[in-house]
Amino acid sequence: MLKAFKKLWNDRRGNVIMIAGAALPLVIGAAGLAADTIQWTLWKRQLQRAADSAAIAGVYDRVGSAGSTATVPTTVSRDLTLNLHTWMGLKSGYPVLAYPADSGVVKNQVKVTLAIQRELPFSSLFITAPMIVANATAAAVPAGGDPCFFATEPTAITGLNFTGNAGIEAPDCDGFSNASATNTSVAKGSSNVKLNSIGGVGGIQESNNFEVGSYRPYSPALEDPFKNVNPSSGDMKCAGHWETKGKSTEWVNDALTESTDMANAKDINGDKANCFTEISVSPSGTLNVPADYGPIYVNGGDAFIQGDLSCVHCTIVLTNKDSASPIGNIKVNASSNINMTAPITGTYKGIAIFQDRRAPDCTTCNKINGNSGSIVQGAIYFPSQELEYNGTGTTSAVCTMFIARRLNFSGNSTTTNKFKKLADCSAFGLPNGLSSTMVRLVG
């Protein structure tokens, strides 16, 4: 018996089977652990993607709420409903939200922490399931340059529209639209638009008509830099004269024309006038506004420029002393030339032409047409109505900013705007820090 056992012990023909049998539990264990590890890794990746998406959604919410965090939890919860693909609920107490303070150009930060814990069949025989955690921090950061074409329209339509033979030469500044349409900015026909970038709240279709450094669709809305500017009827001193009609004498308000003696224009109290029923310059006329005259209020009428207009450090304000009365429009055509610079101080700092925001929305009310040649240093600001720039007009300027509810450039218009930075335009009162932003992960 002992001899047989020794013989079996020294027989090597069955060693492989014996070793394989002994190692089989380790092989099965390694395979099981590998399978569970792969599953944990997949869940970690899915959880991280969900955290990234939720943080980005939270930042968009903050940007749209002027930095408030009040509705961020609801937005994050909604986003997780759509984008959490681990098929299991989060661990109790999650998500955890935090709002790191602004740091330099990094604004409106949102940090999202998610966690899940789920046992797997094999590993649960030996260990407690690990808690899988994902952290993501997103913020709004500067993305583009300074916008010289800005459409404030907030609804789902096109805000910036370049058609016909419109030519835009502004390679150092941006175009931006707050519209949320799938195509928020359009360049078509034979138009040629040269910009640093074109961006918007909605989508932007790439086009050969755009010559841009980058497209920036689905960006946070830009804030109107002049949102707090509003005319005051108390500042309006409307020019006029006493006129005898029959046996009575009445005060009659005056329009501003090329024949107006602005230096001696007075209101009913004898004070220097700054308010007129309308502005009208004939095709052969020239209106030279005295330097630093201040704002020129147009009380209910239009600004109809057919000839030449020069106005240094002043603002044309289309408004009305009576809140229930109409607000006029601007009409520029024929061979007119406008040479304006905005004031660098005061209520209308940086604004050359301003239409009261109380004006009702209108699609074809404000037009710069024909063969007009203009140099406007400052903002052309129509926050509540559309501004249309047609014909063969040319606006050549270093610091011109177009802001309107919607902006349409068409016909054969050419706008040469060698815009640098808003900071470089302080001589014309334009604001700093209006650069477009993008939402991205920062941690």
C-alpha positions in Angstrom: 0.0 0.0 0.0 2.8 2.4 0.9 4.7 1.4 -2.2 1.6 2.2 -4.4 1.1 5.5 -2.7 4.7 6.5 -3.3 4.4 5.5 -6.9 1.3 7.6 -7.4 3.0 10.5 -5.6 6.0 10.3 -8.0 3.8 10.0 -11.1 3.8 13.4 -12.9 1.3 12.6 -15.6 -1.7 14.1 -13.5 0.0 17.2 -12.1 -1.5 19.6 -14.6 -5.0 18.4 -13.8 -4.4 18.7 -10.1 -2.8 22.2 -10.4 -5.7 23.4 -12.7 -8.2 22.0 -10.2 -6.5 23.8 -7.3 -6.3 27.1 -9.3 -9.9 26.9 -10.6 -11.4 28.9 -7.7 -8.8 31.6 -8.2 -9.6 31.8 -12.0 -13.4 31.9 -11.3 -12.8 34.5 -8.6 -10.7 36.7 -10.9 -13.2 36.5 -13.7 -16.0 37.4 -11.4 -14.1 40.3 -9.9 -13.1 41.5 -13.3 -16.7 41.5 -14.5 -17.9 43.4 -11.4 -15.0 45.9 -11.8 -16.0 46.5 -15.4 -19.6 47.1 -14.3 -18.4 49.6 -11.6 -16.3 51.4 -14.2 -19.3 51.7 -16.5 -21.5 53.0 -13.7 -18.7 55.5 -12.8 -18.6 56.8 -16.4 -22.3 57.1 -16.6 -22.5 58.8 -13.3 -19.8 61.3 -14.3 -21.6 62.1 -17.5 -24.8 62.7 -15.5 -22.9 65.0 -13.1 -21.3 66.9 -15.9 -24.6 67.5 -17.7 -26.3 68.5 -14.4 -23.6 71.0 -13.5 -23.8 72.6 -17.0 -27.6 72.8 -16.8 -27.3 74.5 -13.4 -25.0 77.1 -14.8 -27.3 77.9 -17.6 -30.1 78.3 -15.0 -27.9 80.7 -13.0 -26.9 82.8 -16.0 -30.6 83.1 -17.0 -31.5 84.1 -13.4 -28.9 86.8 -13.0 -26.8 84.6 -10.8 -29.6 83.4 -8.5 -29.4 79.8 -7.3 -33.1 79.6 -6.3 -34.2 77.3 -9.2 -30.9 75.4 -9.7 -32.0 72.4 -7.7 -35.1 72.0 -9.8 -33.1 72.3 -13.0 -30.5 69.8 -11.9 -33.2 67.3 -10.8 -34.8 67.7 -14.2 -31.5 67.1 -16.0 -30.8 64.0 -14.0 -34.2 62.6 -14.9 -33.1 62.8 -18.5 -29.4 62.0 -18.3 -28.8 59.6 -15.4 -28.4 56.2 -17.1 -27.2 53.9 -14.4 -30.8 52.6 -14.0 -30.6 52.9 -10.3 -31.5 55.7 -7.9 -28.9 57.9 -6.2 -27.7 57.2 -2.7 -29.8 59.0 -0.1 -28.7 62.6 0.4 -27.6 63.1 -3.2 -27.3 65.1 -5.4 -25.3 67.6 -3.3 -25.1 71.1 -4.8 -22.5 73.8 -4.1 -22.0 77.2 -5.6 -18.3 78.2 -5.5 -17.7 81.9 -5.5 -16.8 83.7 -8.7 -13.1 83.6 -9.4 -11.7 86.1 -11.9 -13.5 85.5 -15.2 -15.1 82.3 -14.0 -18.7 83.1 -13.0 -21.9 81.5 -11.8 -20.2 78.2 -10.8 -22.3 75.1 -9.9 -20.8 72.0 -8.4 -22.8 68.7 -8.5 -21.8 65.6 -6.5 -23.6 62.3 -7.2 -23.2 58.9 -5.5 -24.6 55.4 -6.1 -24.1 52.1 -4.3 -25.2 48.8 -5.6 -24.2 45.2 -4.8 -23.1 42.9 -7.6 -23.7 39.1 -7.5 -20.1 37.9 -7.1 -18.3 40.6 -5.2 -21.2 40.8 -2.7 -20.1 37.3 -1.4 -16.8 38.8 -0.1 -17.1 42.7 0.2 -19.5 45.5 0.8 -20.4 47.2 -2.5 -18.2 50.4 -2.9 -19.8 53.8 -3.1 -19.3 55.3 -6.5 -18.9 59.1 -6.4 -18.8 61.6 -9.3 -18.1 65.4 -9.0 -18.5 68.0 -11.6 -18.1 71.8 -11.5 -19.2 74.0 -14.4 -19.1 77.8 -14.9 -19.6 80.6 -17.4 -16.3 81.7 -18.9 -15.5 84.3 -21.6 -15.7 82.8 -25.0 -15.7 85.5 -27.7 -14.7 89.1 -28.3 -16.8 92.2 -28.1 -20.1 92.2 -29.9 -20.7 95.1 -32.3 -23.9 93.4 -33.7 -26.3 92.4 -30.9 -29.9 91.4 -31.3 -31.8 91.4 -28.0 -34.8 89.4 -29.3 -35.5 86.7 -26.7 -38.0 84.5 -28.6 -37.5 81.6 -31.0 -37.0 83.5 -34.2 -33.9 84.8 -36.1 -32.3 87.8 -34.4 -29.5 88.6 -36.8 -30.3 88.5 -40.5 -27.8 89.2 -43.3 -29.3 88.9 -46.8 -29.0 90.2 -50.3 -25.6 91.7 -51.1 -25.0 92.9 -47.6 -21.3 93.2 -46.8 -20.1 93.3 -43.2 -16.4 94.0 -42.5 -15.9 93.7 -38.8 -13.2 91.0 -38.2 -12.3 92.2 -34.7 -15.8 92.0 -33.1 -18.6 89.5 -32.7 -22.2 89.1 -33.8 -24.6 87.8 -31.1 -28.3 87.0 -30.9 -30.3 86.3 -27.8 -33.0 84.6 -29.9 -33.5 80.9 -29.1 -34.4 79.7 -32.6 -32.7 76.7 -34.2 -31.1 79.2 -36.5 -30.6 82.3 -34.4 -28.3 84.1 -37.0 -28.6 83.8 -40.7 -26.3 84.9 -43.6 -27.7 84.0 -47.1 -28.0 85.3 -50.6 -24.8 87.0 -51.8 -24.1 88.5 -48.4 -20.5 88.4 -47.0 -20.1 88.7 -43.2 -16.6 88.9 -41.7 -16.6 88.7 -37.9 -14.4 87.4 -35.2 -17.3 85.0 -34.2 -21.0 84.5 -34.5 -22.9 83.4 -31.5 -26.4 83.0 -30.1 -28.7 81.4 -27.5 -30.1 79.2 -30.2 -28.4 77.2 -33.0 -26.4 78.6 -35.9 -26.0 76.9 -39.3 -22.6 77.2 -40.8 -22.6 79.1 -44.1 -20.1 80.1 -46.7 -21.5 83.6 -46.3 -20.0 83.8 -42.8 -16.2 84.4 -42.6 -15.8 83.9 -38.9 -13.1 82.6 -36.6 -15.7 80.5 -34.7 -19.4 79.6 -34.3 -20.8 79.8 -30.8 -24.3 78.4 -30.7 -26.2 77.6 -27.6 -24.4 80.2 -25.5 -25.8 82.0 -22.5 -27.8 85.2 -23.3 -25.9 88.5 -23.3 -27.1 91.2 -20.9 -28.3 94.4 -22.4 -25.5 96.9 -21.4 -28.0 99.8 -21.5 -31.0 98.1 -19.9 -31.2 100.8 -17.1 -31.2 103.7 -19.5 -34.6 105.4 -19.7 -35.6 108.9 -20.8 -37.1 111.2 -18.2 -39.9 113.6 -19.3 -38.6 116.0 -16.7 -35.4 116.5 -18.6 -37.2 117.4 -21.8 -37.4 121.1 -22.5 -39.4 121.3 -25.7 -38.7 124.1 -28.2 -41.5 126.3 -29.5 -42.8 129.8 -30.1 -45.8 131.9 -29.3 -48.2 132.2 -32.2 -51.1 134.5 -32.5 -54.2 132.9 -34.0 -57.1 135.3 -34.2 -57.6 136.9 -30.8 -55.6 134.2 -28.9 -51.9 133.5 -28.6 -50.8 129.9 -28.3 -47.6 128.1 -27.7 -46.6 125.9 -30.7 -43.9 123.3 -30.4 -41.1 123.3 -33.0 -39.4 120.7 -35.2 -35.7 120.6 -35.6 -34.6 121.3 -39.2 -31.4 122.6 -40.9 -32.8 126.1 -40.5 -33.3 125.9 -36.7 -31.2 128.3 -34.7 -30.4 125.8 -32.0 -28.2 128.2 -30.0 -31.3 130.3 -29.3 -34.0 127.7 -29.2 -36.0 128.0 -26.0 -38.8 126.2 -24.2 -41.9 127.7 -22.8 -40.1 128.8 -19.7 -37.3 130.5 -21.6 -34.8 127.7 -20.9 -32.4 126.2 -23.5 -34.4 123.8 -25.5 -33.4 120.2 -26.1 -36.7 118.7 -27.3 -38.3 119.0 -30.7 -41.4 117.5 -32.3 -39.3 115.8 -35.0 -36.0 116.0 -36.8 -36.2 116.7 -40.5 -33.2 117.3 -42.7 -33.9 117.9 -46.4 -31.9 116.2 -49.2 -29.8 119.3 -49.8 -29.8 120.4 -46.1 -27.1 120.3 -43.5 -27.8 120.3 -39.7 -24.8 121.0 -37.5 -25.6 120.5 -33.9 -23.4 122.6 -31.6 -20.7 120.6 -29.9 -21.7 119.1 -26.5 -25.3 120.3 -27.0 -26.4 117.3 -24.9 -29.3 114.9 -25.7 -31.8 115.9 -28.4 -35.2 114.5 -27.5 -37.7 113.9 -30.3 -41.1 114.2 -28.8 -43.4 111.7 -30.6 -42.1 112.3 -34.1 -39.6 110.7 -36.4 -36.0 111.5 -37.2 -36.0 111.8 -41.0 -32.5 112.4 -42.3 -32.1 112.9 -46.0 -29.2 115.4 -46.0 -26.2 115.8 -43.7 -26.2 115.7 -39.9 -23.3 116.4 -37.6 -23.6 115.9 -33.9 -20.6 115.7 -31.5 -21.0 114.2 -28.0 -24.8 114.1 -28.3 -27.6 111.6 -28.4 -30.7 111.6 -30.5 -33.5 110.2 -28.2 -36.7 109.1 -29.9 -39.3 109.2 -27.1 -42.5 111.0 -25.9 -43.3 113.1 -22.8 -46.8 111.4 -22.8 -46.6 107.7 -22.0 -49.7 107.1 -23.9 -48.5 108.7 -27.1 -46.5 107.2 -30.0 -42.7 107.1 -30.2 -41.1 107.9 -33.5 -38.7 106.1 -35.7 -35.5 106.8 -37.6 -35.5 107.0 -41.4 -32.2 107.7 -43.2 -32.0 107.5 -47.0 -31.0 109.2 -50.3 -27.5 110.7 -50.1 -27.5 111.5 -46.4 -24.4 111.5 -44.3 -24.5 111.2 -40.5 -21.4 112.1 -38.5 -22.1 111.5 -34.8 -20.1 110.7 -31.7 -21.8 109.6 -28.5 -21.3 111.4 -25.1 -18.7 109.9 -22.8 -20.6 110.9 -19.6 -24.1 111.3 -18.4 -27.3 109.2 -18.8 -26.7 108.4 -22.4 -23.0 107.6 -22.1 -22.0 105.6 -25.2 -25.3 105.9 -27.0 -25.5 108.0 -30.2 -29.1 107.1 -31.3 -31.7 105.7 -28.8 -35.3 104.7 -29.3 -37.3 104.6 -26.0 -37.9 101.0 -25.0 -41.6 101.7 -24.6 -41.9 101.6 -28.4 -44.1 98.6 -29.5 -42.4 95.9 -31.5 -42.3 96.8 -35.2 -40.6 95.0 -38.1 -40.1 97.6 -40.8 -40.3 100.9 -38.9 -36.6 101.9 -38.6 -34.6 102.0 -41.8 -31.2 103.3 -42.9 -31.6 103.2 -46.7 -30.3 104.4 -50.1 -26.8 105.7 -50.7 -26.3 107.0 -47.2 -22.8 107.4 -45.9 -22.5 107.6 -42.1 -19.9 107.6 -39.4 -21.4 106.9 -36.0 -19.1 106.5 -33.0 -21.1 104.9 -30.3 -24.2 102.7 -30.0 -27.2 102.7 -32.2 -29.7 101.4 -29.7 -33.3 100.2 -30.5 -34.1 97.7 -27.7 -37.8 97.2 -28.6 -37.9 97.4 -32.4 -36.2 96.0 -35.4 -33.5 98.0 -37.2 -33.1 97.5 -40.9 -30.0 98.6 -42.9 -30.6 98.6 -46.6 -29.5 99.9 -50.0 -25.9 100.9 -50.7 -25.2 102.6 -47.4 -21.8 102.6 -45.9 -21.0 102.9 -42.2 -17.3 103.2 -41.7 -16.3 103.5 -38.0 -13.9 102.2 -35.4 -16.4 102.0 -32.5 -19.9 101.5 -33.8 -22.2 99.2 -31.9 -25.6 98.1 -33.3 -28.1 96.9 -30.7 -31.7 96.3 -31.6 -34.4 93.8 -30.9 -33.7 92.4 -34.4 -31.0 93.5 -36.9 -31.5 93.1 -40.6 -28.8 93.9 -43.1 -29.7 93.6 -46.8 -29.5 95.2 -50.2 -26.0 96.4 -51.1 -25.2 97.8 -47.7 -21.6 97.7 -46.6 -20.7 98.2 -42.9 -17.0 98.6 -42.3 -16.4 98.4 -38.6 -12.8 97.9 -37.5 -13.9 97.2 -34.0 -11.2 96.3 -31.5 -12.2 96.0 -27.9 -14.9 97.8 -26.0 -12.1 98.9 -23.7 -10.5 100.6 -26.6 -13.7 102.6 -27.3 -13.9 104.4 -24.0 -13.4 107.6 -25.8 -16.9 107.1 -27.1 -18.4 105.9 -23.8 -19.0 102.3 -24.9 -19.2 99.8 -22.0 -16.6 97.2 -21.0 -17.0 93.6 -20.2 -19.8 92.7 -22.7 -17.9 89.7 -24.1 -20.0 86.6 -24.9 -19.6 83.6 -22.7 -19.8 79.9 -22.9 -20.7 77.3 -20.2 -18.0 74.7 -19.7 -16.7 72.3 -17.1 -14.0 73.8 -14.9 -13.5 71.0 -12.4 
